[in-house]
Amino acid sequence: MTSKRGEWQVRSRFFYIVFACVLLILCINNVLFYVTTKNRLVGSVEQQSLMAAGNLRNAIDRYKASVNYVEDMIGQQLRLAAIAAKDRLDPKAANVTAEQLTQLSLELGISHITLLQPRGDDIVGVQSSDPKELDMSTKHWNYWYTAFRQLLQNNNVSIPEGQKLPNYWSGPIAHADSDPSKIDKWGYFYDGTTDYIINPYVEDIQIKQYEALAGPDVILNKTILDNPSILEMTGFNYNTFGYPLKVSRSQSGNDYIALASRPIWFGTYSYADRDNDIVNVREAIELKKPITRTTILNGKKVIKSFIPVTYDDSALSVENYPYVIGVVFDYNGISQMLNDQARSLINRILILTIASLIVLIVVFRMIRQNKEEAIRITQEAYIDEMNDMFTTIRGQRHDFLNHVQTIHTFLQMKKYDDLQRYTGELIGGIRQINDIIQIGHPAVAALVQSKVVTAMDKNIDFRHEFEPIGNLDLGVTSVDIVIIIGNLVDNAFDEVAKLPVSERWVELRGWHQAGNLVVSVRNPGRTICDEEKERLFVPGYSTKRPDDHSGLGLAITKKRVDSYKGSITIESDEEHGTTFTVSMPIQRMVRSS
């Protein structure tokens, strides 16, 4: 009872270990799935940011192209206005009055007209319909001043910036130096027939109207409206964001920031993390790849992506300097998805745990039932073999009186030769019984006795030689040693049964050596090749007819030997036949005094 209880405890412990391992694997698998899902969602946010930024960039590029087209149209209109003004004005600026220029501006539908003349190393406004333009210096206007010099010298302009037409140049929309609160579009005409450059210009009402209808902020707001998870989009000027503001001072004494120097070109910048944003804007352009990070701003957990927008050197211009599109995503949307995923994973783990527990219980019971069935069958065979041995012994005891009476009769009749032959046969039978009894292990002795009977029925010369093992703790259950030896002997019997009667023999030997019980079974017959040796222990493999054998005997034997950390080997050749050798650890019993 104690042994069974210990075996049950071992089985229960094994069952719990298996269940815990399965549950651990399920948990690890689902945690990995959760982490993978989280990374996939964050990656999806990055992809959405890239798509939104890509769409915005394309829209901005189209907007710029449209603005450039509109600017060029305005520039052409200003050139026509300048030509018309030239025909109406005196070729000498000294003879032109402000009133004339004002009236002419009204007639041509432009804001103002200014006349520019060289003065030393400068080019200044000498007459204008706008009093703020008088005496206005241009020598600090960078490439604008270069364009004026080229226009006066060559009647044409060759610098890459601005719109260039015959006798005409028009710069980009910019703040007016005379009044920085205004953003104007200017044109400059000179054909050498006057002593001044005609400078008509308009306040950029048309451009502002177009920007209000299709500018970056309109496109940006629509993108945010279509993507509720996007909280904000910002256009960072790579050249100026993070640097001290480049403030210009107009000739009127007012400070302003030029359009090209604005740190934020479009959008809003309410989710500001200035120090980190400066670093990320720099890295995005310099590494030419998007930068994404997670942070908490304005009390919200957000994902900020910085997508670089660069142009080839051939496409660089005032309008095409590199910039970065910042996209701020609300992390709550991802958190909600992750929470739903976590709930789903918990439910999945619970269901799989219950299902796994049920499967393990069923499998455990099936294994237990199969093992109990195997034990029952083996025990029945063991009992039958023991009964066969004791039946033989009882029969021999029963015949003892007959043997004595026969011997007595031979003596009375003085038939000594017949007596010698009879006692010789009797002694051989007794010696065989003694050999079996001397084995000392009831199960092995019973097994050998039963195989002797089987061998006689099959006309097999069964030779057996066992060292006494009664005083040894085999460390192997009687059931298992019966299974191991019985299967090997039965396999040998089946093999020699194919041979002529005169060649049928099977040899069983058992001995202990170096702390191991060694059992060998040898028989003649066909030679087993190395490839077949590997297959002999595979469940279901058999060289016999499938209706007579299941092919499980050697597989079961191998499994039992392995369970005791033993070994089984096969040697086969034509001269010595085939030998199966099993070696299993034993331990000598210590006798109590």
FITORKE-570633 format. One line per 5 residues: number of its first residue (from 1); for each residue x, y, z of C-alpha. Coordinates in nm, 4 decimals. Layout:
NUM) X,Y,Z; ... .
This chain:
1) 0.0000,0.0000,0.0000; 0.2867,0.2371,0.0855; 0.4516,0.1665,-0.2516; 0.1296,0.2411,-0.4378; 0.0777,0.5608,-0.2430 .
6) 0.4350,0.6720,-0.3244; 0.3847,0.5861,-0.6905; 0.0617,0.7840,-0.6965; 0.2365,1.0827,-0.5352; 0.5103,1.0677,-0.7988 .
11) 0.2488,1.0525,-1.0735; 0.0540,1.3409,-0.9217; 0.3715,1.5479,-0.8920; 0.4580,1.4701,-1.2537; 0.1057,1.5664,-1.3590 .
16) 0.1259,1.9015,-1.1793; 0.4701,1.9721,-1.3284; 0.3405,1.9005,-1.6796; 0.0339,2.1163,-1.6199; 0.2461,2.4019,-1.4796 .
21) 0.4809,2.3809,-1.7807; 0.1893,2.3918,-2.0241; 0.0348,2.6840,-1.8377; 0.3711,2.8658,-1.8323; 0.4134,2.8123,-2.2064 .
26) 0.0624,2.9465,-2.2669; 0.1321,3.2536,-2.0548; 0.4667,3.3225,-2.2252; 0.3052,3.2761,-2.5649; 0.0243,3.5184,-2.4866 .
31) 0.2570,3.7748,-2.3278; 0.4727,3.7627,-2.6397; 0.1592,3.7994,-2.8489; 0.0555,4.1017,-2.6394; 0.3998,4.2645,-2.6760 .
36) 0.4014,4.1884,-3.0474; 0.0547,4.3378,-3.0827; 0.1667,4.6501,-2.8947; 0.4716,4.6897,-3.1178; 0.2551,4.6304,-3.4216 .
41) 0.0109,4.8995,-3.3107; 0.2940,5.1449,-3.2452; 0.4359,5.0532,-3.5843; 0.0911,5.1124,-3.7311; 0.0916,5.4591,-3.5751 .
46) 0.4283,5.5248,-3.7374; 0.2891,5.4109,-4.0712; -0.0168,5.6328,-4.0272; 0.2142,5.9230,-3.9414; 0.4184,5.8560,-4.2530 .
51) 0.1064,5.8352,-4.4658; -0.0401,6.1531,-4.3170; 0.2924,6.3352,-4.3547; 0.3347,6.2023,-4.7075; -0.0123,6.3168,-4.8051 .
56) 0.0505,6.6551,-4.6445; 0.3853,6.6957,-4.8196; 0.2312,6.6097,-5.1560; -0.0498,6.8560,-5.0912; 0.2004,7.1243,-4.9870 .
61) 0.4109,7.0619,-5.2962; 0.0994,7.0967,-5.5106; 0.0059,7.4088,-5.3167; 0.3532,7.5551,-5.3715; 0.3316,7.4784,-5.7424 .
66) -0.0080,7.6467,-5.7543; 0.1185,7.9475,-5.5572; 0.4174,7.9783,-5.7870; 0.1830,7.9734,-6.0838; -0.0376,8.2411,-5.9297 .
71) 0.2712,8.4471,-5.8381; 0.3992,8.4208,-6.1925; 0.0625,8.5402,-6.3224; 0.0704,8.8362,-6.0830; 0.4309,8.9026,-6.1859 .
76) 0.3289,8.9113,-6.5529; 0.0437,9.1501,-6.4712; 0.2874,9.3753,-6.2853; 0.5188,9.3755,-6.5893; 0.2285,9.4860,-6.8125 .
81) 0.1433,9.7536,-6.5571; 0.5105,9.8706,-6.5560; 0.5156,9.8925,-6.9385; 0.1889,10.0874,-6.9352; 0.3296,10.3199,-6.6665 .
86) 0.6481,10.3783,-6.8699; 0.4391,10.4985,-7.1649; 0.2519,10.7422,-6.9392; 0.5448,10.8777,-6.7350; 0.8268,11.1174,-6.8133 .
91) 1.1584,10.9305,-6.8708; 1.3233,11.1417,-6.6006; 1.2234,11.0686,-6.2398; 1.2691,11.4346,-6.1462; 0.9729,11.5218,-6.3665 .
96) 0.7351,11.2647,-6.2142; 0.5132,11.3567,-5.9199; 0.3605,11.1448,-5.6447; 0.0155,11.2503,-5.7575; 0.0823,11.1095,-6.1059 .
101) 0.1922,10.7800,-5.9604; -0.1103,10.7618,-5.7317; -0.3513,10.8271,-6.0177; -0.1713,10.5806,-6.2421; -0.1855,10.3119,-5.9705 .
106) -0.5607,10.3511,-5.9481; -0.6012,10.3303,-6.3237; -0.3813,10.0177,-6.3549; -0.5439,9.8413,-6.0592; -0.2298,9.8061,-5.8493 .
111) -0.1481,9.9141,-5.4954; 0.1466,10.1528,-5.5558; 0.4242,10.2504,-5.7943; 0.7764,10.3407,-5.6798; 1.0617,10.4701,-5.8951 .
116) 1.4155,10.3455,-5.8033; 1.7385,10.5211,-5.8984; 2.1091,10.4525,-5.8287; 2.2561,10.6766,-5.5616; 2.6238,10.6122,-5.4971 .
121) 2.6617,10.2474,-5.3925; 2.2903,10.2208,-5.3239; 1.9646,10.2060,-5.5159; 1.6888,10.4040,-5.3456; 1.3270,10.5018,-5.3940 .
126) 1.3221,10.8559,-5.5379; 0.9494,10.8877,-5.6038; 0.6416,10.6838,-5.4980; 0.2682,10.6877,-5.4534; 0.3470,10.5552,-5.1019 .
131) 0.5353,10.8159,-4.8946; 0.6966,10.5316,-4.6891; 0.8879,10.4220,-4.9968; 1.0721,10.7537,-5.0428; 1.4479,10.7382,-4.9771 .
136) 1.4129,10.3642,-4.9127; 1.7563,10.1948,-4.9314; 1.7944,9.8525,-5.0992; 2.1654,9.7744,-5.0669; 2.1035,9.5373,-4.7722 .
141) 1.8392,9.3363,-4.9590; 2.0849,9.0615,-5.0577; 1.9966,8.9001,-5.3926; 1.7248,9.1621,-5.4541; 1.9911,9.4303,-5.4693 .
146) 2.1959,9.2070,-5.7039; 1.8940,9.1768,-5.9330; 1.8517,9.5565,-5.9420; 2.2196,9.6037,-6.0333; 2.1962,9.3457,-6.3123 .
151) 1.8753,9.5043,-6.4421; 2.0374,9.8503,-6.4604; 2.3537,9.7161,-6.6211; 2.2178,9.4559,-6.8636; 1.8440,9.5275,-6.8793 .
156) 1.8027,9.1613,-6.7719; 1.8546,8.9540,-6.4570; 2.0492,8.6251,-6.4357; 2.0314,8.5279,-6.0663; 1.8488,8.1966,-5.9985 .
161) 1.5901,8.3500,-5.7656; 1.2666,8.5153,-5.8716; 1.0776,8.5484,-6.1996; 1.2833,8.6660,-6.4987; 1.1301,8.8166,-6.8139 .
166) 1.2766,9.0545,-7.0759; 1.3729,9.3811,-6.9024; 1.1936,9.2567,-6.5966; 1.2430,9.0781,-6.2663; 0.9975,8.9919,-5.9874 .
171) 1.0963,8.8668,-5.6414; 0.8976,8.6266,-5.4228; 0.6247,8.7378,-5.1891; 0.7816,8.8940,-4.8801; 0.7321,9.1449,-4.6011 .
176) 0.7502,9.5095,-4.7120; 1.0645,9.6734,-4.5756; 0.8772,10.0008,-4.5493; 0.5859,9.8397,-4.3614; 0.6516,9.4840,-4.2278 .
181) 0.2837,9.4401,-4.1415; 0.2200,9.3955,-4.5132; 0.3170,9.1089,-4.7425; 0.3462,9.2294,-5.1002; 0.4369,9.1157,-5.4489 .
186) 0.6760,9.3449,-5.6424; 0.7789,9.3790,-6.0050; 1.0799,9.5712,-6.1473; 1.1030,9.6924,-6.5096; 1.3919,9.8708,-6.6856 .
191) 1.4594,9.8854,-7.0619; 1.7138,10.1725,-7.0646; 1.4660,10.4369,-7.1905; 1.4220,10.5865,-6.8427; 1.6630,10.6903,-6.5685 .
196) 1.4762,10.4858,-6.3124; 1.3454,10.1337,-6.2465; 0.9668,10.1169,-6.2452; 0.8501,9.9220,-5.9410; 0.4748,9.8458,-5.9397 .
201) 0.3525,9.6218,-5.6564; 0.0354,9.4847,-5.5031; -0.0603,9.3718,-5.1590; -0.0881,8.9948,-5.1756; -0.4647,8.9782,-5.1386 .
206) -0.5017,8.7108,-5.4073; -0.2334,8.4881,-5.2540; -0.3890,8.5227,-4.9094; -0.7289,8.4310,-5.0478; -0.5828,8.1246,-5.2206 .
211) -0.3967,8.0273,-4.9032; -0.7189,8.0541,-4.7045; -0.8868,7.8177,-4.9509; -0.6075,7.5652,-5.0206; -0.3078,7.6498,-4.8004 .
216) -0.1152,7.4066,-4.5780; -0.3326,7.4764,-4.2748; -0.6482,7.3890,-4.4686; -0.4962,7.0603,-4.5829; -0.3589,6.9920,-4.2352 .
221) -0.6942,7.0554,-4.0633; -0.8685,6.8207,-4.3066; -0.6099,6.5495,-4.2357; -0.6668,6.5842,-3.8596; -1.0435,6.5790,-3.9116 .
226) -1.0146,6.2530,-4.1100; -0.7867,6.0987,-3.8421; -0.9330,6.1635,-3.4935; -0.6267,6.0064,-3.3288; -0.4048,6.2821,-3.4682 .
231) -0.3959,6.5671,-3.2162; -0.1658,6.8052,-3.3989; 0.0548,6.8508,-3.7057; 0.3415,7.0967,-3.7275; 0.5787,7.2109,-4.0014 .
236) 0.9258,7.2682,-3.8453; 1.1742,7.4871,-4.0357; 1.4967,7.2868,-4.0151; 1.7143,7.5954,-4.0733; 1.5676,7.8075,-3.7932 .
241) 1.3782,7.5863,-3.5435; 1.5731,7.5658,-3.2205; 1.7963,7.8608,-3.3045; 1.7548,8.2175,-3.1754; 1.4868,8.3974,-3.3739 .
246) 1.6290,8.5773,-3.6748; 1.4607,8.9155,-3.6305; 1.4875,9.1733,-3.9096; 1.4363,9.5479,-3.8654; 1.2623,9.7423,-4.1345 .
251) 1.3652,10.0877,-4.2466; 1.0597,10.2143,-4.0646; 1.2127,10.0853,-3.7384; 0.9731,9.7891,-3.6933; 1.0961,9.4370,-3.6142 .
256) 0.9678,9.1388,-3.8124; 1.0563,8.7791,-3.8989; 1.0967,8.7012,-4.2660; 0.8723,8.4328,-4.4120; 1.1701,8.2041,-4.4847 .
261) 1.2967,8.2478,-4.1260; 0.9809,8.1424,-3.9433; 1.0615,7.8413,-3.7156; 0.7086,7.7041,-3.7641; 0.6033,7.7179,-4.1273 .
266) 0.2519,7.5807,-4.0847; 0.0237,7.4091,-3.8354; 0.0179,7.4558,-3.4590; 0.2706,7.3814,-3.1886; 0.0708,7.3267,-2.8694 .
271) 0.2189,6.9862,-2.7731; 0.5644,7.1322,-2.7292; 0.8625,6.9499,-2.5788; 1.1125,7.1980,-2.7140; 1.4455,7.0494,-2.6089 .
276) 1.3612,6.6983,-2.7288; 1.1813,6.8307,-3.0371; 1.4910,7.0249,-3.1442; 1.7015,6.7070,-3.1212; 1.4437,6.4997,-3.3076 .
281) 1.4052,6.7563,-3.5873; 1.7838,6.7594,-3.6340; 1.8101,6.3783,-3.6346; 1.5193,6.3346,-3.8766; 1.6880,6.5528,-4.1415 .
286) 2.0457,6.4402,-4.0782; 1.9600,6.0677,-4.0683; 1.6963,6.1088,-4.3410; 1.4526,5.8839,-4.1590; 1.1449,5.9304,-3.9362 .
291) 1.1981,5.9614,-3.5606; 0.9249,5.8391,-3.3247; 0.9014,5.8583,-2.9472; 0.6411,5.8290,-2.6737; 0.6008,6.0972,-2.4080 .
296) 0.3469,6.2770,-2.1887; 0.2495,6.6292,-2.2916; -0.0351,6.8505,-2.1756; -0.1466,6.5707,-1.9421; -0.1774,6.3182,-2.2266 .
301) 0.0340,6.0236,-2.3313; 0.1203,6.0835,-2.6947; 0.3336,5.9441,-2.9742; 0.5309,6.2082,-3.1612; 0.6683,6.1349,-3.5065 .
306) 0.9077,6.3574,-3.6987; 0.9093,6.2967,-4.0738; 1.1848,6.4706,-4.2770; 1.1094,6.6486,-4.6055; 1.4157,6.7189,-4.8173 .
311) 1.4824,6.8185,-5.1774; 1.7578,6.7455,-5.4234; 2.0209,7.0153,-5.4548; 1.8885,7.0889,-5.8020; 1.5457,7.1662,-5.6565 .
316) 1.6640,7.3892,-5.3701; 1.5228,7.7393,-5.3608; 1.3919,7.9852,-5.1082; 1.0673,7.7921,-5.0977; 1.2265,7.4444,-5.0969 .
321) 1.4512,7.4415,-4.7939; 1.4225,7.1189,-4.5869; 1.1574,7.0979,-4.3203; 1.0118,6.8372,-4.0821; 0.6478,6.7423,-4.0428 .
326) 0.5633,6.6676,-3.6818; 0.2634,6.4437,-3.6108; 0.1231,6.4018,-3.2595; -0.0878,6.0872,-3.2014; -0.3134,6.0290,-2.9028 .
331) -0.1890,5.7167,-2.7220; -0.5313,5.6602,-2.5652; -0.6524,5.4999,-2.8862; -0.3680,5.2495,-2.8719; -0.4247,5.1978,-2.4971 .
336) -0.7894,5.1159,-2.5622; -0.6931,4.8645,-2.8290; -0.4298,4.7132,-2.5988; -0.6794,4.6912,-2.3116; -0.9241,4.5109,-2.5387 .
341) -0.6401,4.2843,-2.6480; -0.5405,4.2191,-2.2847; -0.8968,4.1227,-2.1929; -0.9076,3.8954,-2.4946; -0.5765,3.7372,-2.3938 .
346) -0.6949,3.6803,-2.0350; -1.0085,3.5094,-2.1621; -0.8019,3.3068,-2.4062; -0.5584,3.2003,-2.1326; -0.8490,3.1010,-1.9081 .
351) -1.0179,2.8965,-2.1810; -0.6919,2.7323,-2.2919; -0.5995,2.6599,-1.9300; -0.9286,2.4842,-1.8648; -0.9078,2.2992,-2.1953 .
356) -0.5465,2.1981,-2.1258; -0.6393,2.0813,-1.7770; -0.9195,1.8663,-1.9179; -0.6912,1.7229,-2.1881; -0.4148,1.6504,-1.9364 .
361) -0.6579,1.4780,-1.7010; -0.7946,1.2651,-1.9851; -0.4457,1.1790,-2.1116; -0.3273,1.1043,-1.7580; -0.6188,0.8717,-1.6990 .
366) -0.5644,0.6987,-2.0323; -0.1956,0.6485,-1.9533; -0.2819,0.5189,-1.6092; -0.5446,0.2792,-1.7474; -0.3057,0.1545,-2.0167 .
371) -0.0301,0.1031,-1.7629; -0.2620,-0.0766,-1.5230; -0.3834,-0.2961,-1.8085; -0.0242,-0.3811,-1.9046; 0.0569,-0.4613,-1.5412 .
376) -0.2530,-0.6784,-1.5112; -0.1644,-0.8780,-1.8237; 0.1964,-0.9197,-1.7105; 0.0903,-1.0233,-1.3596; -0.1441,-1.2810,-1.5043 .
381) 0.1411,-1.4209,-1.7146; 0.3659,-1.4168,-1.4072; 0.1081,-1.6055,-1.2011; 0.0528,-1.8580,-1.4812; 0.4266,-1.9199,-1.5078 .
386) 0.4588,-1.9632,-1.1308; 0.1662,-2.2064,-1.1360; 0.3312,-2.4010,-1.4200; 0.6520,-2.4330,-1.2160; 0.4764,-2.5471,-0.9001 .
391) 0.2581,-2.7840,-1.0995; 0.5734,-2.9387,-1.2450; 0.7311,-2.9663,-0.8990; 0.4145,-3.1207,-0.7515; 0.4025,-3.3613,-1.0431 .
396) 0.7633,-3.4630,-0.9889; 0.6967,-3.5056,-0.6174; 0.3921,-3.7143,-0.6992; 0.6068,-3.9360,-0.9245; 0.8802,-3.9743,-0.6634 .
401) 0.7261,-4.2922,-0.5167; 0.6974,-4.4422,-0.8627; 1.0645,-4.3668,-0.9270; 1.1646,-4.5303,-0.5934; 0.9492,-4.8348,-0.6653 .
406) 1.1025,-4.8707,-1.0130; 1.4550,-4.8478,-0.8732; 1.3674,-5.1129,-0.6072; 1.2333,-5.3455,-0.8766; 1.5483,-5.3109,-1.0909 .
411) 1.7555,-5.3986,-0.7851; 1.5468,-5.7050,-0.7019; 1.5729,-5.8249,-1.0598; 1.9484,-5.7421,-1.0599; 1.9124,-5.5459,-1.3853 .
416) 2.1921,-5.3103,-1.3053; 2.2449,-5.1784,-1.6573; 1.8778,-5.0794,-1.6890; 1.8955,-4.9270,-1.3409; 2.1979,-4.7176,-1.4420 .
421) 2.0251,-4.5845,-1.7529; 1.7061,-4.5055,-1.5617; 1.8800,-4.3263,-1.2736; 2.0907,-4.1298,-1.5250; 1.7759,-3.9950,-1.6928 .
426) 1.6218,-3.9238,-1.3528; 1.9278,-3.7361,-1.2278; 1.9306,-3.5178,-1.5485; 1.5728,-3.4127,-1.4886; 1.6390,-3.3401,-1.1211 .
431) 1.9516,-3.1395,-1.2084; 1.7459,-2.9269,-1.4487; 1.4934,-2.8559,-1.1765; 1.7721,-2.7709,-0.9336; 1.9267,-2.5313,-1.1860 .
436) 1.5965,-2.3468,-1.2054; 1.5468,-2.3395,-0.8296; 1.9035,-2.2137,-0.7692; 1.8241,-1.8955,-0.9623; 1.6788,-1.7760,-0.6337 .
441) 1.4367,-1.5238,-0.7891; 1.0831,-1.6674,-0.7985; 0.9686,-1.4643,-1.0956; 1.2768,-1.5466,-1.3056; 1.2645,-1.9124,-1.2006 .
446) 0.8969,-1.9354,-1.2935; 0.9634,-1.7651,-1.6244; 1.2494,-2.0057,-1.7091; 1.0364,-2.3064,-1.6148; 0.7501,-2.1886,-1.8357 .
451) 0.9892,-2.1311,-2.1273; 1.1310,-2.4844,-2.0788; 0.7808,-2.6228,-2.1272; 0.7224,-2.3963,-2.4312; 1.0565,-2.5048,-2.5821 .
456) 0.9670,-2.8714,-2.5430; 0.6370,-2.8102,-2.7240; 0.8200,-2.6387,-3.0124; 1.1084,-2.8899,-3.0268; 1.3594,-2.6207,-2.9286 .
461) 1.6754,-2.6953,-2.7334; 1.6416,-2.4311,-2.4621; 1.9680,-2.3822,-2.2757; 1.9703,-2.1669,-1.9649; 2.2385,-2.0657,-1.7214 .
466) 2.1720,-1.8167,-1.4400; 2.3953,-1.7132,-1.1526; 2.2037,-1.7029,-0.8224; 2.0415,-1.3620,-0.7828; 1.8298,-1.4234,-0.4761 .
471) 2.0565,-1.2130,-0.2538; 2.0566,-0.9167,-0.4904; 1.8353,-0.6068,-0.4895; 1.7804,-0.5865,-0.8628; 1.6244,-0.2430,-0.8503 .
476) 1.3820,-0.3862,-1.1104; 1.0274,-0.4969,-1.0393; 0.9410,-0.8628,-1.0950; 0.6843,-0.7557,-1.3515; 0.9412,-0.5649,-1.5565 .
481) 1.2102,-0.8376,-1.5455; 0.9523,-1.0906,-1.6633; 0.8571,-0.8553,-1.9498; 1.2209,-0.7959,-2.0505; 1.3445,-1.1598,-2.0412 .
486) 1.0156,-1.3049,-2.1650; 1.0008,-1.0821,-2.4744; 1.3630,-1.1569,-2.5661; 1.3175,-1.5340,-2.5269; 0.9864,-1.5314,-2.7160 .
491) 1.1477,-1.3323,-2.9969; 1.4299,-1.5927,-3.0133; 1.1804,-1.8839,-3.0121; 0.9919,-1.7249,-3.3029; 1.3130,-1.6813,-3.4976 .
496) 1.4473,-2.0402,-3.4567; 1.1032,-2.1881,-3.5265; 1.1790,-2.1133,-3.8933; 1.4830,-2.3467,-3.8843; 1.4979,-2.7284,-3.9116 .
501) 1.4417,-2.9085,-3.5795; 1.8055,-3.0133,-3.5566; 1.9179,-2.6472,-3.5694; 1.6729,-2.5065,-3.3176; 1.8396,-2.3852,-3.0017 .
506) 1.8108,-2.0788,-2.7764; 2.0580,-1.9864,-2.5042; 1.9566,-1.7748,-2.2017; 2.2277,-1.6570,-1.9667; 2.2176,-1.4281,-1.6635 .
511) 2.4927,-1.2978,-1.4378; 2.5897,-0.9921,-1.2381; 2.8934,-0.7892,-1.3343; 3.0314,-0.4557,-1.2101; 2.7103,-0.3624,-1.0292 .
516) 2.4860,-0.4608,-1.3211; 2.2514,-0.7477,-1.3933; 2.3398,-0.8782,-1.7393; 2.1002,-1.0980,-1.9370; 2.1807,-1.2348,-2.2833 .
521) 1.9635,-1.4329,-2.5240; 2.1359,-1.5945,-2.8225; 1.9919,-1.7915,-3.1122; 2.0960,-1.9004,-3.4611; 1.9238,-1.7773,-3.7772 .
526) 1.9517,-1.4950,-4.0220; 2.1986,-1.2099,-3.9695; 2.0537,-0.8712,-3.8689; 2.2075,-0.5706,-4.0506; 2.2858,-0.2396,-3.8794 .
531) 1.9923,-0.0604,-4.0448; 1.7448,-0.3218,-3.9214; 1.8948,-0.3087,-3.5703; 1.7748,0.0535,-3.5464; 1.4236,-0.0364,-3.6628 .
536) 1.3751,-0.3403,-3.4373; 1.2888,-0.1176,-3.1399; 1.0411,0.1004,-3.3331; 0.6801,0.0329,-3.2214; 0.4909,-0.1621,-3.4869 .
541) 0.7990,-0.2875,-3.6726; 0.8123,-0.6661,-3.7128; 0.9717,-0.9198,-3.9466; 0.6854,-1.1605,-3.8808; 0.3357,-1.1808,-4.0204 .
546) 0.1239,-0.8849,-3.9031; -0.1687,-1.1092,-3.8076; 0.0508,-1.2982,-3.5589; 0.2528,-1.0132,-3.4063; 0.1915,-0.6467,-3.3227 .
551) 0.5595,-0.5511,-3.3417; 0.5517,-0.4114,-2.9855; 0.7574,-0.6739,-2.7938; 1.1051,-0.5312,-2.8503; 0.9746,-0.1719,-2.8317 .
556) 0.8246,-0.2444,-2.4868; 1.1474,-0.4181,-2.3800; 1.3576,-0.1179,-2.4857; 1.1252,0.1229,-2.3027; 1.1429,-0.0835,-1.9808 .
561) 1.5238,-0.1075,-1.9970; 1.5560,0.2668,-2.0593; 1.3321,0.3436,-1.7621; 1.5949,0.1811,-1.5359; 1.8822,0.3657,-1.7087 .
566) 1.9949,0.0353,-1.8581; 2.1154,-0.0562,-2.2052; 2.0305,-0.3137,-2.4708; 2.2624,-0.4117,-2.7554; 2.2459,-0.6444,-3.0536 .
571) 2.5304,-0.8485,-3.2031; 2.4653,-1.0581,-3.5121; 2.6877,-1.2596,-3.7440; 2.6708,-1.5905,-3.9337; 2.9121,-1.7776,-3.7034 .
576) 2.7714,-1.6915,-3.3592; 2.4121,-1.6081,-3.4463; 2.2199,-1.3151,-3.2940; 2.2663,-1.2068,-2.9324; 2.0517,-0.9533,-2.7440 .
581) 2.2325,-0.8305,-2.4299; 2.0577,-0.6300,-2.1556; 2.2471,-0.4567,-1.8744; 2.0709,-0.2924,-1.5763; 2.2031,-0.1547,-1.2443 .
586) 2.1659,-0.3736,-0.9315; 2.2605,-0.3336,-0.5665; 2.3621,-0.6035,-0.3224; 2.1284,-0.6394,-0.0277; 2.2798,-0.5916,0.3159 .
591) 2.1787,-0.8718,0.5511; 2.0543,-0.7588,0.8913; 2.2260,-0.9229,1.1869 .
